[in-house]
Amino acid sequence: LATDFTGLSIILKPGNSGGTSPEGILACYPTKDHATINSELPISSRILESGYMIDCLLTKYQTIDFTKPHNRFCNANKNPYNDKGLENTSLEPYEVVFVKSNDLVFLKDARDKGKLYQKWMEDVKSYNRSSF
């Protein structure tokens, strides 16, 4: 999720619009699954219900008009975080804000790429590039 102050204000409003907790979307939920279902996923609905547009950082889904209900399931309910979950390819860390790094087997490709990119960035700090 990337948003501005207006989007954050909408997300922080109390009430169960888009979620199930009267405390709001960013309430404290008992499990990771509860947080995903009641917080992560409803954020988009809350922003759309408030009359604003959302977009996607994944190139495949950019510029889709999500105010039209028939576009809301354009990914056939597939999770792009799963290995090979995006048209038989895995996420590129440069197309997302966060790479989920928990140890679930189906997240291995993106997690490994993220770790490799992190290593490269750490290596860059140690190189004396002026000697090249």
N, C-alpha and C positions, 0 to 999 in steps of 0.2 A: 504494500500500500504506500502510495506517495500522495500526499494531499496538501492543501494550504490551510490557512486559519479558518476559513469558512467551512471546509470539509471537516476539520477537527472539531469545530463547534457543533456541527450536526451529529457527529459520532458520539460526542460527550454528553449530548442531551439525555436526561433520564427518560425512562419510558420504554415500553417493550416494542415499539415500532421497529420492525426488522429483526428483533431478537425475542427472547422469551423472559428476560429478567426485568422487573420494574426498575431496577437500579440502572439499567441501560446496557448498551452493547458491551462496554468495557468493564462489566461487573467481574467479580471474582468467581470463577467457575470451579467445580470440584475436580474435574479431570481435563486432560488435553483434548479429548474428543468433545466434551461439553463446550470448551472454549472455541473449538473450531466451528461447531454447529451453531452456537449461540452468539459468537462474537466475530470471528474471521469472516464467515460467509455472509451474515446479514449486513455487514457494513455497506456493501454495494447497494443493496436494496434500500437502505436508509437514505443514502445519498440520492438515489433515483427518485424515491418518494418525496424528497424535498425539492424536486424540480431541477436538480443539477445532473450533469452528464458524468459518466465515468469513461475511462479509456484503459487500455492494457499496455504494459511494457513489452509483452511478447509480440514480436513483429507479426505473427500469424493473425492476431486478433486486434490489431490496431485499427482505429477509425470505424469500428463496428458501432452502430447506433443501438446501445443497450436499453434505450427508452422503449424500443419496440419489443414486446414480450417474445416474439418468435426468435429473436436474436439471443435471448438470455441463456439458451442451452446449445449454442453453436458448437460447443466442444463435445457434444453428445455425452455430457456428464463424466467425461474422462478427466482424471487428475494429471495435469501436465508435469507435476513433480515426480510421478512414477517414472522409473527407468523406461525408456522407449515409449513414454506416454504421450508424446506429441508427434503424431504421424510417424511412429516408429523411430523417433530420435529422442534424445534426452535434453533437458533444459541446458541452455548456455548460461552460466552465471552472469554474463554481461547483459542478459535480457531480464533479469529479475533484481529486486532490491536485496532480498535475502535468499540464501540457499539453505534449505532445511538440512541440518547436519546430524540429526539423530541417527541411530544405528539401524534403522529399518532397512531390510534387504532391498526393497524396491526403490530406495533413494540413493543407491550406491553411485551411479554415474555422475549425477550433479554434485553430490558431496565430494567425490574424488576430484572432479574438475575444480571445485571451489578450493579444496586443499592445495591443489597444484598451483592455482593462480595466487593463492596466499603465499606459497613458498617462493614463487617468482618475484612477488612484490618485496618479500623479505630479502631475497638475493640482490635485488636492484639496489637496496640500501647499502649493501656491503661492497658493491662494485665501485672501483675508481674509474668512472667512465671517461674522465679526461685523459686517461692514458691510451684510449683506443685510437 
